Amino acid sequence: MRATCWTGINSVEVLDVPEPRILNPRDAIVKVTSTAICGSDLHLYDGYVPAMRKGDILGHEFMGEVVETGPGVSNLNIGDRVVVPFPIACGACNACERGLTSVCENSNPNAGAAEKLWGHSPCGIFGYSHLVGGYPGGQAEYVRVPFADVGPFRVDGDLPDERVLFLTDIFPTGWMGAEMCEISPGDVVAVWGAGPVGQFAIASARLLGAEQVIAIDQIPERLRMAAATAGATDVVNYAETPVLEALSELTGGRGPDACIDAVGLEARAASPLHAYDRVKQAARMETERPHALREAILACRSGGVVSVIGVYGGFMDKFPVGAFMNRSLRLRTGQTHVHRYLRPLMDRIENGDIDPSFVITHTLPLDDAPTGYEMFKHKRDECIKVVLKP
């Protein structure tokens, strides 16, 4: 079969690889009909996530048709159309029983390696390095799905792939980011990053009742989409306007009630500190460029919430712990517990509350994945989200 493989820093190739097979009774094989390139994939592409190996199959946003199941999978039938959450969850451990599927205690076979970096291991993740299991990803023609009696979510009816594909990751991620803000009617929410996850965080904040949602980015087409489609009431181009000053002015000097960091470890900024972070990150002296998180903490009103859904990998410098502690801020974080949001967000889609396909700007054949990665990374041709078709 054909699959998008990591072949080195800033290098992916679509190669012929062996088709997956059932390895455990709770496995299923899914024939992929749509998959996507995620902003988190760029962290792998750029070499900032450790434990990648040449030939690893990428991709954690995918859906398709069930073509084979193991004897332990009774909830799926051959031919079922499913979306597959990016966190791999067993459904039975302490974390899964609490609905915290992204920290499943049983799905990462390489938990020891993750524990050395993070203290405890998160779940296994499709196509996201051997640190979280080394599972082959979904930018391929077929995928083996472990714990298939827990993960895949059946899509009934005739909704096109494009409207449900993002249930795998970025729609629930944006929703959880907004949900963690504990939004009350009339609240002001600021969102750093108007990429696909940021777009869904903006839309989710509005759906959850925020009165004012401020999008922060420097890419004009992203800011246009945030205002025109996602529901942002205000936009701030950080390349043109100092963010802290703009947010102070927009909120009467108080600051947003909640701030969402939808950027993560490769943040950019129009400041000397950005150059400092780039040098330290390039020299592997720090793993993050945390400018967005620093700024969110400084901007948030006292007693407010800072919600972090942008991916971070290790350690950061110059964390403003004084501002965080002295102003009674609450920091909410996490990889997304996708499973808990699948039914509620599908209901939102079916009811017409939101059409998640609005973020798609480019659809390419799977064999054009290298072009998609380069286009997405460098924001060429006003690229915001790439969907690949095997």
C-alpha positions as CSV (number, residue, x, y, z in Angstrom):
1,M,0.0,0.0,0.0
2,R,1.0,3.7,-0.3
3,A,1.7,5.7,2.9
4,T,3.3,9.0,3.9
5,C,6.5,8.2,5.7
6,W,8.9,10.4,7.7
7,T,12.3,10.2,6.1
8,G,14.2,12.8,8.0
9,I,13.9,16.4,9.2
10,N,11.8,18.4,6.7
11,S,11.4,15.3,4.5
12,V,8.4,13.0,3.9
13,E,7.9,10.6,1.1
14,V,4.9,8.5,-0.1
15,L,6.3,5.0,-0.2
16,D,5.1,1.4,-0.8
17,V,4.9,-0.3,2.5
18,P,3.3,-3.6,3.7
19,E,-0.4,-3.6,4.4
20,P,-1.3,-3.8,8.1
21,R,-2.8,-7.0,9.5
22,I,-4.7,-8.0,12.6
23,L,-2.3,-8.5,15.5
24,N,-4.6,-8.6,18.5
25,P,-8.3,-9.7,19.0
26,R,-9.4,-6.1,19.6
27,D,-7.9,-4.8,16.3
28,A,-9.6,-3.6,13.2
29,I,-8.3,-2.7,9.8
30,V,-9.7,0.5,8.3
31,K,-9.5,1.4,4.6
32,V,-8.8,5.2,4.7
33,T,-11.1,7.4,2.7
34,S,-9.9,10.8,4.0
35,T,-6.9,11.9,6.1
36,A,-5.4,15.3,7.0
37,I,-2.2,17.0,7.8
38,C,-2.3,18.5,11.3
39,G,-0.3,21.4,12.7
40,S,1.1,18.8,15.2
41,D,2.5,16.8,12.2
42,L,4.7,19.8,11.4
43,H,6.4,19.4,14.8
44,L,7.5,16.0,13.6
45,Y,8.4,17.3,10.1
46,D,10.5,20.0,11.7
47,G,12.3,17.6,14.0
48,Y,11.1,18.9,17.3
49,V,9.5,15.7,18.6
50,P,12.0,13.0,19.6
51,A,12.0,9.3,18.8
52,M,11.0,9.4,15.1
53,R,12.5,6.8,12.9
54,K,13.0,6.8,9.1
55,G,10.0,5.1,7.5
56,D,7.5,5.9,10.3
57,I,4.0,6.3,8.8
58,L,2.6,9.7,9.7
59,G,-1.0,11.0,10.4
60,H,-3.5,10.9,13.2
61,E,-6.5,12.5,11.6
62,F,-8.2,9.9,9.5
63,M,-11.5,8.1,8.7
64,G,-12.6,5.3,6.5
65,E,-14.3,2.0,6.1
66,V,-13.9,-1.1,8.3
67,V,-12.6,-4.0,6.2
68,E,-11.6,-6.5,8.8
69,T,-12.1,-7.0,12.6
70,G,-10.5,-9.2,15.2
71,P,-12.6,-11.7,17.2
72,G,-12.8,-9.3,20.2
73,V,-14.5,-6.5,18.2
74,S,-18.3,-7.0,18.3
75,N,-19.4,-3.3,17.9
76,L,-18.2,-2.9,14.3
77,N,-19.2,-4.6,11.1
78,I,-17.4,-4.9,7.8
79,G,-18.4,-1.9,5.7
80,D,-19.0,0.4,8.7
81,R,-17.9,4.0,8.1
82,V,-15.9,5.3,11.0
83,V,-13.9,8.3,12.3
84,V,-10.9,7.2,14.5
85,P,-9.9,9.4,17.5
86,F,-6.2,10.2,17.5
87,P,-5.8,9.0,21.2
88,I,-5.6,5.2,21.4
89,A,-7.6,4.2,24.5
90,C,-8.2,0.9,26.2
91,G,-11.5,1.9,27.7
92,A,-10.9,0.0,31.0
93,C,-8.1,1.7,32.9
94,N,-8.5,4.3,35.7
95,A,-8.0,7.2,33.3
96,C,-10.4,5.8,30.6
97,E,-13.1,5.2,33.2
98,R,-12.8,8.9,34.2
99,G,-13.2,9.9,30.6
100,L,-9.5,10.9,30.4
101,T,-8.8,8.9,27.3
102,S,-5.7,10.9,26.2
103,V,-3.9,9.6,29.3
104,C,-4.9,6.0,28.9
105,E,-2.6,3.9,31.1
106,N,-2.5,0.8,28.8
107,S,-2.1,2.0,25.1
108,N,1.5,3.2,25.0
109,P,3.8,0.2,24.8
110,N,6.8,2.6,25.1
111,A,5.5,4.2,28.3
112,G,9.0,3.9,29.9
113,A,10.5,6.3,27.4
114,A,7.6,8.8,27.9
115,E,8.0,8.6,31.6
116,K,11.6,9.7,31.4
117,L,10.6,13.0,29.8
118,W,7.1,13.7,31.3
119,G,7.0,11.7,34.6
120,H,4.1,9.7,33.5
121,S,3.1,8.4,30.1
122,P,0.1,9.7,28.0
123,C,-1.8,7.4,25.7
124,G,-0.5,5.9,22.5
125,I,-1.1,8.1,19.5
126,F,-1.3,7.2,15.8
127,G,1.7,8.3,13.7
128,Y,3.3,10.4,16.4
129,S,6.7,9.0,17.2
130,H,7.9,6.0,19.3
131,L,7.6,8.1,22.4
132,V,3.9,7.5,22.3
133,G,3.9,3.9,20.9
134,G,5.3,4.0,17.4
135,Y,1.9,3.2,15.9
136,P,1.7,3.6,12.1
137,G,-0.5,6.6,11.2
138,G,-3.4,7.3,9.0
139,Q,-1.8,9.1,6.0
140,A,-2.0,5.7,4.3
141,E,-4.4,3.5,2.3
142,Y,-5.0,1.2,5.3
143,V,-4.5,1.4,9.1
144,R,-4.5,-1.1,11.9
145,V,-6.7,0.4,14.7
146,P,-6.0,-1.1,18.2
147,F,-8.7,-1.2,20.8
148,A,-11.2,-1.0,18.0
149,D,-14.0,-1.9,20.4
150,V,-13.5,1.4,22.1
151,G,-12.1,4.0,19.6
152,P,-13.8,4.1,16.1
153,F,-17.0,6.1,16.0
154,R,-19.5,4.9,13.4
155,V,-20.8,7.6,11.0
156,D,-24.3,6.8,9.9
157,G,-26.1,8.6,7.1
158,D,-24.7,10.4,4.1
159,L,-22.7,13.3,5.6
160,P,-19.6,13.8,3.4
161,D,-16.2,12.9,4.9
162,E,-15.2,16.6,5.0
163,R,-17.9,17.4,7.5
164,V,-17.0,14.7,10.0
165,L,-13.3,14.0,9.5
166,F,-12.2,16.6,12.0
167,L,-14.0,14.8,14.8
168,T,-10.8,12.8,14.9
169,D,-8.8,15.6,16.5
170,I,-9.0,19.3,15.7
171,F,-12.8,20.0,16.3
172,P,-12.8,18.2,19.7
173,T,-9.4,19.9,20.5
174,G,-10.8,23.4,19.8
175,W,-14.0,22.5,21.8
176,M,-12.1,21.2,24.8
177,G,-9.9,24.3,24.8
178,A,-13.0,26.5,25.0
179,E,-14.7,24.2,27.5
180,M,-11.7,24.4,29.8
181,C,-12.3,28.2,29.9
182,E,-15.5,27.7,31.9
183,I,-17.2,30.3,29.7
184,S,-20.1,32.3,31.2
185,P,-22.4,34.5,29.1
186,G,-20.7,37.8,28.4
187,D,-17.1,36.5,28.8
188,V,-14.2,37.7,26.6
189,V,-12.0,35.0,25.2
190,A,-8.7,35.6,23.4
191,V,-7.3,32.8,21.1
192,W,-3.6,32.8,20.2
193,G,-3.2,31.1,16.8
194,A,-5.9,31.1,14.0
195,G,-4.8,27.9,12.4
196,P,-7.3,25.0,12.1
197,V,-7.3,24.3,15.9
198,G,-7.6,28.0,16.7
199,Q,-10.5,28.3,14.3
200,F,-12.4,25.6,16.1
201,A,-11.5,27.1,19.5
202,I,-13.0,30.4,18.3
203,A,-16.1,28.8,16.9
204,S,-16.5,26.7,20.1
205,A,-16.1,29.6,22.4
206,R,-18.9,31.4,20.5
207,L,-21.1,28.3,20.7
208,L,-20.5,28.0,24.4
209,G,-21.7,31.6,25.0
210,A,-18.7,33.9,24.8
211,E,-19.7,37.5,23.9
212,Q,-16.4,38.6,22.5
213,V,-13.7,36.3,21.0
214,I,-10.4,37.9,19.9
215,A,-8.3,36.0,17.3
216,I,-4.5,36.6,17.3
217,D,-2.3,35.7,14.4
218,Q,-0.2,37.3,11.7
219,I,-1.5,35.5,8.6
220,P,-4.1,37.6,6.9
221,E,-6.2,34.7,5.4
222,R,-6.4,33.1,8.8
223,L,-7.6,36.3,10.4
224,R,-10.2,36.7,7.6
225,M,-11.5,33.2,8.2
226,A,-11.6,33.8,11.9
227,A,-13.8,36.8,11.5
228,A,-15.9,35.7,8.5
229,T,-16.6,32.1,9.4
230,A,-15.4,31.0,12.8
231,G,-17.1,33.9,14.7
232,A,-14.3,36.1,16.0
233,T,-15.6,39.5,17.0
234,D,-12.1,41.1,16.8
235,V,-8.8,40.2,15.3
236,V,-5.2,41.2,16.2
237,N,-2.3,41.0,13.8
238,Y,0.6,40.7,16.1
239,A,3.1,41.7,13.4
240,E,1.4,45.1,13.3
241,T,0.0,45.6,16.8
242,P,1.5,44.8,20.2
243,V,-0.8,42.1,21.5
244,L,-0.8,43.1,25.2
245,E,-1.7,46.7,24.4
246,A,-4.4,45.6,21.9
247,L,-6.0,43.2,24.4
248,S,-5.9,45.8,27.2
249,E,-7.7,48.3,25.0
250,L,-10.3,45.8,23.8
251,T,-11.1,44.8,27.4
252,G,-11.0,48.2,29.1
253,G,-7.7,47.4,30.8
254,R,-8.9,44.3,32.6
255,G,-7.7,41.6,30.2
256,P,-9.7,38.6,28.7
257,D,-11.6,36.4,31.1
258,A,-9.9,33.4,29.4
259,C,-7.0,32.9,27.0
260,I,-6.5,29.9,24.8
261,D,-3.0,28.9,23.5
262,A,-3.7,27.1,20.2
263,V,-0.1,27.5,19.0
264,G,2.2,25.3,21.0
265,L,5.9,24.8,20.7
266,E,6.7,26.6,17.5
267,A,5.2,30.0,18.3
268,R,6.3,33.1,16.4
269,A,6.4,36.7,17.7
270,A,7.4,40.2,16.6
271,S,9.9,40.6,19.5
272,P,13.6,40.1,20.4
273,L,12.5,37.2,22.6
274,H,11.4,35.3,19.5
275,A,15.0,35.4,18.2
276,Y,16.2,34.2,21.6
277,D,13.8,31.2,21.5
278,R,14.6,30.3,17.9
279,V,18.4,30.1,18.7
280,K,17.9,28.1,21.9
281,Q,15.4,25.7,20.1
282,A,17.7,25.3,17.1
283,A,20.6,24.4,19.4
284,R,18.3,22.0,21.3
285,M,18.8,24.0,24.5
286,E,15.1,24.3,24.9
287,T,12.4,22.3,23.2
288,E,9.7,25.0,22.9
289,R,9.2,28.5,21.6
290,P,6.6,29.4,24.2
291,H,5.9,33.1,23.3
292,A,2.2,32.5,22.9
293,L,1.9,30.9,26.3
294,R,3.9,33.6,28.0
295,E,1.8,36.3,26.4
296,A,-1.5,34.5,27.3
297,I,-0.5,34.4,31.0
298,L,0.5,38.1,31.0
299,A,-2.7,39.1,29.2
300,C,-5.3,37.1,31.1
301,R,-7.3,39.0,33.7
302,S,-6.5,38.2,37.4
303,G,-8.4,35.1,38.4
304,G,-9.0,34.1,34.8
305,V,-8.2,30.8,32.9
306,V,-5.4,30.0,30.6
307,S,-6.3,27.0,28.4
308,V,-3.4,25.3,26.6
309,I,-4.3,23.0,23.6
310,G,-1.2,23.8,21.5
311,V,1.3,20.9,21.7
312,Y,4.4,21.2,23.9
313,G,7.1,18.5,24.1
314,G,9.5,19.1,26.9
315,F,11.0,22.2,28.6
316,M,10.6,26.0,28.2
317,D,12.6,29.0,29.3
318,K,11.4,32.2,30.9
319,F,8.0,30.9,32.1
320,P,6.3,33.8,33.9
321,V,5.5,31.9,37.1
322,G,5.3,35.1,39.2
323,A,2.4,36.4,37.0
324,F,0.8,33.0,37.1
325,M,0.9,32.5,40.8
326,N,0.4,36.0,42.1
327,R,-2.8,36.7,40.1
328,S,-4.7,33.6,40.9
329,L,-4.6,32.3,37.3
330,R,-5.8,28.8,36.5
331,L,-3.9,26.8,33.9
332,R,-5.9,24.1,32.1
333,T,-4.1,21.8,29.7
334,G,-4.2,18.5,27.9
335,Q,-4.1,16.4,24.8
336,T,-7.8,16.0,23.9
337,H,-10.0,13.3,25.4
338,V,-11.6,12.9,22.0
339,H,-13.8,10.0,22.8
340,R,-16.0,12.0,25.2
341,Y,-16.8,14.6,22.6
342,L,-17.6,12.4,19.6
343,R,-21.4,12.1,20.1
344,P,-22.1,15.6,21.4
345,L,-20.1,17.2,18.5
346,M,-21.7,14.9,15.9
347,D,-25.0,16.2,17.2
348,R,-23.8,19.7,16.7
349,I,-22.9,18.9,13.1
350,E,-26.1,17.1,12.4
351,N,-28.1,19.9,13.9
352,G,-26.4,22.4,11.6
353,D,-24.7,24.4,14.5
354,I,-21.4,24.1,12.7
355,D,-20.0,22.8,9.4
356,P,-16.3,21.9,10.3
357,S,-15.3,21.7,6.6
358,F,-15.0,25.5,6.5
359,V,-11.3,25.1,7.5
360,I,-10.3,23.1,4.4
361,T,-8.4,25.1,1.8
362,H,-6.7,22.3,-0.1
363,T,-7.6,18.7,-1.1
364,L,-4.8,16.6,-2.6
365,P,-4.1,13.0,-3.6
366,L,-2.2,11.0,-1.0
367,D,0.8,10.9,-3.4
368,D,1.0,14.7,-3.2
369,A,1.5,14.6,0.6
370,P,5.1,16.1,0.3
371,T,3.7,19.0,-1.5
372,G,1.0,19.4,1.1
373,Y,3.5,19.4,3.9
374,E,5.6,22.1,2.3
375,M,2.6,24.2,1.4
376,F,1.2,23.9,4.9
377,K,4.4,24.6,6.6
378,H,5.2,27.7,4.6
379,K,1.6,28.9,4.3
380,R,1.8,29.0,0.5
381,D,-1.3,29.6,-1.6
382,E,-3.2,30.7,1.5
383,C,-3.1,27.2,2.9
384,I,-4.9,26.6,6.2
385,K,-5.9,22.9,6.1
386,V,-4.9,20.1,3.8
387,V,-7.0,16.9,3.3
388,L,-5.4,14.0,1.6
389,K,-7.3,11.4,-0.4
390,P,-5.7,7.9,-0.7
